[in-house]
Amino acid sequence: MAFTRATGKHRRPGRMQRTTARAAGVAALTTTGVIGTLAVSASAAEPAAEQTGLMPVITLGDSVAEQIDAQAAAQQQAAEEAAAERRAEAAAKKLAEQRAEEAREAKERAAREAERKRLNTYVPPIGGSYISTGYQAGGSLWSSGSHTGIDFHAASGTPVHAVGSGTVVEAGWDGAYGNQVVIRMNDGSYTQYSHLSSIAVSVGRTVIPGEQIALSGATGNVTGPHLHFEARTSAEYGSDVDPVAYLRSHGVSL
């Protein structure tokens, strides 16, 4: 009885084809770095490598394949953990930078607010003194018949300070007032300082609360050294208002 050789799609792969397929799979795993040193243990665990005449082939068993899968999974997990750690570090850095920026902005806001309050603060024109003559006191000493300001007790040469922020509009001699300084305050009012022995500012100068503008003295129509202080609605004589009430309305205790 004659036998016919199988052909076409029903023909089983030959030994060469099966061995070559396995070799290709192993080569692919090797190039990815997954197998590593497992090639040696695979050689020891399996029968001697089959020879095709082209290249040595390693036949892998289930245990070796499982080890390869485990190593690949471990490498993948390590890569994911490293990526997660980098993301966490980046997020922490960004948060720290954001908080530092917020702290810097808060500090700047606080500094601006403190400066604003300082520039809006009012102080006495002479520190540690007292009022020796009150507002609208009567007598022949004043040409108007009454005192248009208040007098602060002060020896000659005592520092005189701007009571608040403003701009100098007058600085020099003014008859009975002697040497005087008039400041237009930032709120639109005016303050006057007279009978000065010397003046430290000039017209157009911007001053801040507590800045020294002159030294007290006895120039002009006086009976002795002191500081004459007025609060006015304009720079002109005769526009005076109660200087005690004016200073107190701006937080100055007298």
Order of alpha helices (4+ residues) and beta strands (2+ residues): alpha-alpha-beta-beta-alpha-beta-beta-beta-beta-beta-beta-beta-beta-beta-beta-alpha
